[in-house]
Structure formats: structure tokens, C-alpha cells
Amino acid sequence: MLLHTTSYLSIEDLQNRMNVSTRTVYAEIKRMNSWLETHQLSGVQRKGQLGYYLNPHEKEIIIQKADTILVGHDYEPCVKERRAILLLTIACSEHCLRIDDFMKMTKVSRNTLLEDMKQLKEALSKQEITLRYQAASGYVISGDERAIRLALKPYIHFIRTMIKNEKTFPSFWLKGPISSKRVHHLLQQSEQELKLEFADEMLDQLSLDLFFYFKRMKLGHAVHISNEEKRTLQETEECLAAIRFMAQIQKEASLIVHDDEIYFLSTLWLSAKKQKLPSIKKPEEHLIRTIARQMIFDFQRYACISFQEPKALEQNLTMHLIPAYYRLIYHIGMINELTDSIKKAQPEVFEITQKVACHLEKAACSKLSDHEIAYLAMHFGSWMRREGISSIVRRSVYIVCGEGIGTSNMLKTQLLELIGYIEVRGLLSKRAYEELAAVDAEFVVSTTPISFKGKPVHLVHPILTAYEKKHYFNTEKAQKRRLTRSM
């Protein structure tokens, strides 16, 4: 990466792009510096807070001196990469594989590999997939083929990251019924036929997914799709295009392609992230657009902000939600390498997005993963920046109620629904409130008359009236909106 960029790369950039720990990044930089020093070249440079870089005048020399300087043949994969190598080797190899074979492949100890196998077994068992050792055939994976393929997807993602970062991996993976490059080309032809455009990253990932799935097919493994799903998928343009795609695969790869494989491919295409959607509207678009509108309305309500271009955001969000809807329906998971960063950098946006995602979850009868929520949060976050809304401010409040904890919690629920992103500092009795020396919250809501302690007090009924909702708390929203836009 340092060879092929003209900008600085921070530790966080390197960590996210390589999908490894900070410790691994430092170890890689140390190893690179050792190699560079051996060849009388400048080491990896660092400029303050901007990040790391290589001497631009030495890059051509470096490229000439080594094919894989960053990750040569002595590269030791991280835990996630190593487990991906193990699982995909087991899932796609024609040979009997035992621990000794994996020790040679990964260059780690027997105990480390046994721990890897244990963790893989536990992860797969949650999806009703079995990984076990048989004396005659070595390690084998068994279960529903569709579940197995979907379980392999995140591990294929780690392998794609390795390939993207020019890391080495078992050479037999380069061999298959058809190359991933050829699959990539055929997918591009299907894009033209469907008059859509997959996101670049998704096209690369889909090509590699199918490359490994075709290896499974060559071993005689086939998916099963229910008749009900087939009837639904038959009506899609993706299914018609998948028929022609699989016919070409069958011809070029000499594979036996069952009809169910066509339907399975259709679900992958419907679930794939798109850069551009076809001009002809799909039947589900009206439903998804309604969901997008509800999510935007609730996001504004919870965050106490107002988007100036809600229609444009609705169009943008709808484009993302359509494949996300299908991923939920067909239980197709995905990895978002920025999930942890989004949670850390924009916790308020992530939390509110998690709340408003209920509309999509209800329609698909399935729960969104944190990776999916992070993608949605990125949409809302980028739209906020576009409109100059730099952050969401959580306002603090005390609730004073003399009618017991049940009534206090009922009032708290109403406030959270009405005002949105607030922090309830405490549920106090009148006596407890009066004992406070000072109020460390921005305002107070009380069901009983209390003394003034320097912060606004709203006297309300336990069940808020329409007048109270309109005249008291719209003021809080307006204040918060002004504060948010001024930051």
C-alpha cells in the first residue's frame, strides 16, 4: 500500500486496509524496515500525525528488488486470515488434510492450530454446520450447502483482503474450474444485461465468492432452494440473467449446474451493493422507499435535527436499502471494515440509526447486524456533513416525579420518544431533588411543583398532553437544533 500511494497512511489506515491489529501493523513495519536496511534503502518514514510513507525516489528501486516486499513468502497471517485459510482449504480441497498439513501451510504450532479448529467449530456450530476430524478423510465440513456457502463469505472476505494487499496464500487456491478474473468479466457482462452497476468492492468480492463456490460445486456439493423461494425469484430480472450466466459457466468450466444454483446466484445478485440501479423500478421499491422515508423522519426526530434535502436523502437511502432488504431476507451477511471506527467516531449517529432500523427489520422479519447498521449510519453521517450538521448533541435532563418509579419510567419513555437523543440523568423524588445543591443537567421535567435551581423546569402531567408536547418540548428541540447547527 505504501508503494502505491502518494499520500501519508496512519496506523488506523493501515490497520483498516490490512484488516489486522495495530500490533501486527507495527510488526510489519519493523520487518519492512529490516528488509529495506539490508538493501541500503531508506526505512519507512513517518511525518508527525500525518502518518507513514516511503521515500518517493526509491519506490521504483524497491519494486525492482522485490516482488512481495510487504508480504513475502515468510509472511505470517493474522488469526482471522489463518482461520480463513484453514476453513477454505477444508471446504474446497479434494485432498485429505490433517493437522501436519496445516502446520506446513501456516507455519504455526500444533497447539495453535488445534485452538483455531476449536474456535472454527464453535463459530460454525451456531449456523448448524459441523467441522470434524475423520481418520480416513481428515478434516471435513458438513451441513446444509447453502448455509455452508453463506458461512464461508466472511472468510472469503479476509482472503480477498490478503489478495488486495498482495499477501501470499496457498497456491492451489489459484486453481479452480474457472478463474476469478474470468468470473469477474462475466459478471460485468451480466451488469450490462441487467442495466445496473455493482459497487466496485462488491464486484470483486462477488467474483471471489463465486470462484470458491464453483470449487464446491466441482466437489459435488449443491444448494437447495425451496419451491416458494423459486416462485418469487422466477419473477426477477436477476433470475433470467443468472440462467445465461450459469449456462456460460457450465460451458467454460465443465461444471454440472443444477437449477437451484441459478436461484442461489439470483439471491446473491439481489443482495449485492449497487453503484447504479436499473431505470425500471422494481416491485419492492415502493415498500423500500416508504421504509427510507420512515427512517429519515424518525432519525430527525430522535436527533432533533432537520435535513434540508430529505427527498435527495430518501433516494440515496433507498438505493442502499434495496440490497440490504434482500440480504436480510436471504440471511446473507456482509463485513464492514469501518464498523468499529463508526461506533467510535460517531456513537450518537450509530445509536440513533440502530433505533430507526426497526422499520427495515420489521419488513424483512430479521435483525440487522452491526455491520449493516454501520453502513446505514455512514449514509446519515455523510448527509449530516453535507448539510453542515457537524454533530448530534445529547441533552441532559432530570425527571422529578412523586408518584413512584413506574410513573417516572412511563414519563421517561414519553420524553425519549418525543425529544429523541437525550440523557436522563436520574429519576428523582421531589425530596431528592430539593436536596440537590445544584442541577447538573440542562433542564428538569417534573410532575409536581419544585424549586428553581438555575435550570429550566417544565411542569407536566404524568401522561403528556398535546399542549405540553407542542409548547414545551418543541422549544427543547428548537434549542438543540440551533445548537447542533452552530457547532
C-alpha positions in Angstrom: 0.0 0.0 0.0 2.8 2.4 0.8 4.3 1.7 -2.6 1.2 2.6 -4.4 0.0 5.7 -2.6 1.2 9.3 -2.9 -0.3 10.3 0.5 0.5 9.5 4.1 -1.1 6.5 5.8 -1.8 6.5 9.5 -1.7 3.4 11.7 -5.5 3.4 11.6 -5.5 3.5 7.8 -3.0 0.6 7.6 -4.9 -1.4 10.2 -8.3 -1.0 8.4 -6.9 -1.7 4.9 -5.0 -4.7 6.0 -7.7 -5.9 8.4 -5.2 -6.6 11.1 -4.4 -5.5 14.7 -2.3 -2.4 15.5 0.4 -4.7 16.9 0.6 -6.6 13.6 0.9 -3.3 11.7 3.9 -2.3 13.8 5.4 -5.7 13.4 5.1 -5.5 9.6 6.7 -2.0 9.6 9.6 -3.3 11.6 10.0 -6.3 9.2 9.9 -4.0 6.2 12.5 -1.7 7.7 14.8 -4.6 8.3 14.5 -5.6 4.6 15.0 -2.1 3.4 18.1 -1.6 5.6 19.5 -4.9 4.2 19.2 -3.4 0.7 20.7 0.0 1.7 17.4 1.8 1.3 15.6 4.3 3.5 13.2 2.8 6.0 9.5 3.5 6.3 9.3 7.2 7.2 6.8 8.9 9.5 5.7 12.6 9.4 4.1 13.7 12.7 0.4 13.0 12.9 0.0 12.6 9.2 1.3 9.0 9.1 3.8 6.8 7.3 5.3 7.0 3.8 8.2 5.6 1.6 10.9 7.7 0.0 9.2 8.5 -3.4 12.6 8.4 -5.1 13.2 4.8 -4.0 9.8 3.3 -4.9 10.9 2.1 -8.3 14.1 0.5 -6.9 12.0 -1.3 -4.2 9.7 -2.7 -6.8 12.6 -3.9 -8.9 14.3 -5.5 -5.9 11.4 -7.5 -4.6 8.1 -8.9 -5.8 6.4 -9.0 -2.5 8.3 -6.8 -0.1 5.3 -6.1 2.1 4.3 -9.7 2.5 6.9 -12.0 1.2 6.8 -15.7 1.4 7.7 -15.6 5.1 4.5 -13.6 5.9 2.7 -14.9 8.9 -1.1 -14.4 8.6 -3.0 -12.9 11.5 -5.5 -15.0 13.4 -8.5 -14.2 11.2 -6.5 -14.8 8.0 -5.1 -18.0 9.2 -8.6 -19.4 10.2 -9.9 -18.3 6.8 -7.1 -20.2 5.1 -7.9 -23.3 7.3 -11.6 -23.3 6.7 -11.5 -22.6 2.9 -8.8 -25.2 2.5 -11.0 -27.8 4.2 -14.1 -26.6 2.3 -12.6 -26.6 -1.2 -9.8 -29.2 -1.2 -10.0 -32.5 -3.0 -7.4 -34.0 -0.7 -7.4 -35.5 2.8 -6.0 -32.8 5.1 -4.6 -33.3 8.7 -3.0 -31.1 11.3 0.5 -31.8 9.9 -0.6 -30.4 6.5 -1.9 -27.2 8.1 1.3 -26.8 10.2 3.3 -26.7 7.0 0.9 -24.4 5.3 0.6 -21.8 8.1 3.9 -22.3 10.0 2.3 -22.3 13.4 2.4 -24.8 16.2 0.1 -27.8 16.7 -1.5 -26.3 19.8 -2.2 -23.0 17.9 -3.9 -24.9 15.1 -6.0 -27.1 17.5 -7.2 -23.8 19.1 -8.0 -22.5 15.6 -10.0 -25.6 14.9 -11.9 -25.3 18.2 -12.8 -21.7 17.5 -13.9 -22.5 13.9 -16.1 -25.4 15.2 -17.8 -23.2 17.7 -18.5 -20.4 15.1 -19.8 -22.9 12.6 -22.0 -24.8 15.1 -24.0 -21.6 15.6 -25.1 -21.9 12.0 -25.8 -25.7 12.3 -22.6 -26.6 10.4 -20.3 -29.3 11.6 -16.5 -29.3 11.4 -15.0 -32.6 12.5 -12.0 -34.8 12.0 -12.3 -38.3 10.5 -9.4 -40.7 10.5 -10.0 -41.8 6.9 -10.6 -38.4 5.3 -9.1 -35.8 7.6 -11.0 -32.6 8.5 -14.4 -32.3 6.8 -17.2 -29.7 6.9 -20.8 -30.8 6.7 -24.3 -29.3 6.8 -26.8 -27.6 4.5 -24.8 -26.4 1.5 -26.5 -23.1 1.3 -25.6 -22.4 5.0 -22.0 -23.5 4.4 -21.5 -21.1 1.5 -23.0 -18.2 3.4 -20.8 -19.1 6.4 -17.8 -19.0 4.1 -18.5 -15.5 2.9 -16.8 -13.6 5.8 -13.7 -15.9 5.5 -13.6 -15.3 1.7 -13.6 -11.6 2.6 -10.5 -12.0 4.7 -8.8 -13.8 1.8 -9.8 -11.0 -0.6 -8.1 -8.5 1.7 -5.0 -10.7 1.7 -5.0 -10.7 -2.1 -5.7 -7.0 -2.3 -2.7 -6.4 0.0 -0.6 -8.8 -2.1 -0.2 -11.3 0.7 0.7 -14.9 -0.1 -1.8 -17.8 0.3 -1.9 -21.5 -0.6 -1.1 -21.8 -4.3 -3.8 -24.4 -5.0 -6.4 -21.7 -4.5 -5.4 -20.2 -7.8 -6.7 -23.3 -9.5 -10.3 -23.9 -10.0 -12.9 -24.8 -12.6 -12.8 -21.2 -13.8 -10.6 -18.2 -12.7 -11.9 -15.4 -10.6 -10.8 -13.0 -13.3 -13.0 -14.7 -15.8 -15.9 -14.7 -13.3 -15.3 -11.0 -12.9 -15.5 -10.4 -16.6 -18.7 -12.5 -16.9 -20.3 -10.6 -14.1 -19.6 -7.3 -15.9 -21.4 -8.7 -18.9 -24.4 -9.5 -16.6 -24.3 -5.9 -15.3 -24.8 -4.6 -18.8 -27.7 -7.1 -19.3 -29.4 -6.1 -16.1 -28.6 -2.4 -16.7 -27.1 -1.9 -13.3 -23.7 -1.4 -11.8 -22.4 -3.3 -8.8 -20.2 -1.4 -6.4 -16.5 -2.0 -7.3 -15.7 -3.7 -4.0 -18.8 -5.8 -4.3 -18.0 -6.9 -7.8 -14.5 -8.0 -6.6 -16.0 -9.8 -3.6 -18.7 -11.5 -5.6 -16.2 -12.7 -8.2 -14.1 -14.4 -5.4 -17.2 -15.8 -3.6 -18.3 -17.5 -6.8 -14.8 -18.7 -7.5 -14.9 -20.7 -4.2 -18.5 -21.7 -4.7 -17.6 -23.2 -8.1 -14.9 -25.2 -6.4 -17.5 -26.5 -4.0 -19.7 -27.4 -7.0 -16.9 -29.3 -8.6 -16.6 -31.4 -5.5 -20.3 -32.3 -6.0 -21.9 -30.0 -3.4 -25.1 -28.4 -4.5 -27.5 -25.9 -2.8 -31.2 -26.5 -2.3 -33.8 -23.7 -2.7 -37.4 -24.1 -1.6 -40.2 -24.0 -4.1 -41.7 -20.9 -2.5 -38.4 -19.0 -3.0 -38.1 -20.2 -6.5 -41.6 -18.9 -7.4 -40.6 -15.5 -6.0 -37.2 -15.4 -7.7 -38.6 -16.5 -11.1 -40.2 -13.1 -11.4 -36.9 -11.2 -11.2 -34.7 -10.0 -13.9 -31.7 -11.3 -11.9 -33.0 -14.9 -12.3 -33.2 -14.6 -16.1 -29.7 -13.1 -16.3 -28.4 -15.9 -13.9 -29.7 -18.5 -16.3 -27.5 -17.2 -19.1 -24.6 -16.6 -16.7 -24.7 -20.2 -15.4 -25.0 -21.6 -18.9 -21.7 -19.9 -19.8 -20.1 -21.2 -16.6 -21.3 -24.7 -17.4 -19.8 -24.4 -20.9 -16.4 -23.0 -19.9 -15.9 -24.8 -16.6 -17.4 -28.2 -17.5 -19.5 -28.0 -14.3 -22.8 -29.6 -13.7 -25.1 -26.7 -12.8 -28.3 -27.6 -11.1 -31.3 -25.3 -11.4 -31.1 -24.4 -7.7 -27.7 -22.9 -8.3 -29.3 -20.4 -10.6 -31.8 -19.3 -8.0 -29.0 -19.1 -5.4 -27.0 -16.8 -7.7 -30.1 -14.6 -8.1 -30.2 -14.1 -4.3 -26.5 -13.1 -4.3 -27.1 -10.6 -7.1 -30.3 -9.1 -5.5 -28.3 -8.7 -2.2 -25.2 -7.1 -3.7 -24.5 -3.5 -3.1 -25.1 -1.4 -6.2 -23.5 1.8 -7.6 -26.3 2.3 -10.0 -29.8 0.8 -10.2 -31.7 0.0 -13.4 -34.1 2.7 -14.6 -37.0 0.3 -14.4 -38.5 0.4 -10.9 -38.6 -2.9 -9.1 -41.9 -4.0 -7.4 -40.3 -3.8 -3.9 -39.0 -0.2 -4.5 -42.3 1.4 -3.2 -42.0 -0.5 0.0 -38.3 0.3 0.5 -38.9 4.0 -0.3 -41.6 4.1 2.4 -39.2 2.5 4.8 -36.5 5.0 3.9 -38.9 7.9 4.5 -39.9 6.5 7.9 -36.3 6.0 8.9 -35.4 9.6 7.9 -38.4 11.0 9.8 -37.5 9.1 12.9 -33.8 9.9 12.6 -34.6 13.6 12.5 -37.0 13.2 15.5 -34.5 11.3 17.7 -31.5 13.5 16.7 -33.6 16.7 16.9 -32.3 17.9 13.5 -33.9 18.8 10.2 -32.5 17.7 6.9 -32.9 20.4 4.2 -33.0 17.9 1.3 -35.0 14.9 2.7 -36.1 13.8 -0.8 -32.5 13.5 -2.1 -31.5 11.6 1.1 -34.5 9.4 0.6 -33.4 8.5 -2.9 -29.8 7.8 -1.7 -31.0 5.7 1.2 -33.5 3.7 -0.9 -30.6 2.7 -3.3 -28.8 1.2 -0.3 -31.8 -0.3 1.4 -33.0 -2.4 -1.6 -30.0 -4.8 -1.5 -29.9 -4.6 2.3 -33.5 -5.8 2.4 -32.6 -8.8 0.3 -29.6 -9.6 2.4 -31.9 -9.7 5.4 -34.4 -11.9 3.7 -31.9 -14.4 2.4 -29.7 -14.2 5.5 -26.6 -13.1 3.6 -24.1 -11.5 5.9 -21.5 -8.9 5.0 -18.4 -7.4 6.5 -18.0 -3.7 7.0 -14.3 -2.9 7.9 -15.3 0.5 9.2 -17.9 -0.7 11.8 -15.7 -0.3 14.8 -14.5 3.1 13.5 -18.1 4.3 13.0 -19.0 3.2 16.5 -16.1 5.0 18.0 -16.1 8.2 15.9 -19.9 8.7 15.6 -21.5 6.8 18.5 -24.6 9.0 18.5 -25.3 8.5 14.8 -24.8 4.7 15.2 -27.1 4.5 18.2 -29.9 6.5 16.5 -29.5 4.5 13.3 -29.9 1.3 15.3 -33.2 2.6 16.6 -34.6 3.7 13.3 -33.5 0.5 11.5 -36.5 -1.2 13.2 -38.6 -0.3 10.1 -36.4 -2.4 7.8 -36.1 -5.2 10.3 -39.9 -5.4 10.7 -40.4 -5.5 6.9 -37.8 -8.3 6.4 -38.6 -10.1 9.7 -34.9 -10.2 10.5 -32.4 -8.4 12.7 -29.7 -6.2 11.2 -26.1 -6.8 12.1 -23.8 -4.1 13.4 -22.0 -4.2 10.0 -25.3 -3.3 8.2 -26.2 -0.6 10.8 -22.8 0.9 10.4 -23.4 1.2 6.6 -26.7 3.0 7.2 -25.0 5.2 9.8 -22.5 6.2 7.2 -25.3 7.4 5.0 -26.9 9.5 7.7 -23.5 10.8 8.9 -22.3 11.8 5.4 -25.7 13.6 4.8 -25.3 15.5 8.0 -21.8 16.7 6.9 -23.2 17.6 3.5 -25.8 19.8 5.2 -23.4 21.3 7.7 -24.7 19.4 10.7 -21.4 18.6 12.4 -22.6 16.6 15.3 -25.6 15.4 17.4 -25.7 16.8 21.0 -27.2 14.7 23.7 -29.1 17.0 26.0 -29.4 16.0 29.7 -32.5 16.1 31.9 -33.7 15.1 35.4 -37.2 13.7 35.8 -38.9 14.5 39.1 -42.0 12.5 40.0 -43.6 11.8 43.3 -45.9 9.1 42.1 -43.4 6.2 42.1 -40.9 4.5 39.8 -43.5 3.1 37.4 -44.9 6.6 36.6 -41.4 8.0 36.4 -40.4 5.4 33.8 -43.6 6.0 31.8 -42.7 9.7 31.6 -39.1 8.8 30.7 -40.4 6.7 27.8 -42.6 9.6 26.5 -39.7 12.0 26.7 -37.3 9.7 24.8 -40.0 9.2 22.1 -40.8 12.9 21.9 -37.4 14.7 22.2 -35.2 11.9 21.0 -31.5 11.8 21.8 -31.4 12.9 25.4 -29.7 11.6 28.5 -31.9 11.1 31.5 -29.5 11.8 34.4 -31.9 10.4 37.0 -35.4 9.7 38.2 -35.9 11.7 41.4 -38.5 12.1 44.0 -39.3 15.7 45.0 -37.4 15.3 48.3 -34.3 14.0 46.5 -34.5 16.9 44.0 -34.8 19.5 46.7 -31.7 18.1 48.5 -29.6 18.7 45.4 -27.1 21.6 45.8 -27.1 22.2 42.0 -28.6 20.6 38.9 -26.0 19.1 36.6 -28.5 18.8 33.7 -29.7 21.2 31.1 -33.4 21.1 32.1 -35.8 19.4 34.5 -39.2 17.8 33.9 -41.4 17.5 36.9 -44.9 16.3 37.6 -45.1 18.3 40.8 -44.1 22.0 41.7 -40.4 22.2 42.6 -38.0 25.0 43.4 -35.9 26.7 40.7 -32.2 25.7 40.8 -30.8 27.7 37.9 -32.0 25.3 35.1 -35.4 25.4 33.1 -38.2 23.4 34.7 -41.1 22.0 32.8 -44.1 21.1 34.9 -46.1 18.4 33.2 -48.7 15.7 33.6 -47.5 12.1 34.0 -49.1 11.4 30.6 -48.0 14.4 28.5 -50.9 16.4 27.0 -50.9 17.6 23.4 -50.4 21.2 24.6 -47.3 20.1 26.6 -45.8 18.2 23.7 -46.3 21.1 21.4 -45.4 24.1 23.5 -42.8 22.7 26.0 -40.7 20.2 24.1 -40.7 21.8 20.7 -38.8 24.5 22.4 -36.2 21.9 23.5 -36.0 20.6 20.0 -35.5 24.0 18.5 -32.8 24.9 21.0 -31.0 21.7 20.3 -31.3 22.1 16.6 -29.8 25.6 16.8 -27.0 24.3 19.0 -26.3 21.4 16.6 -26.1 23.7 13.5 -23.9 26.2 15.2 -21.2 23.8 16.2 
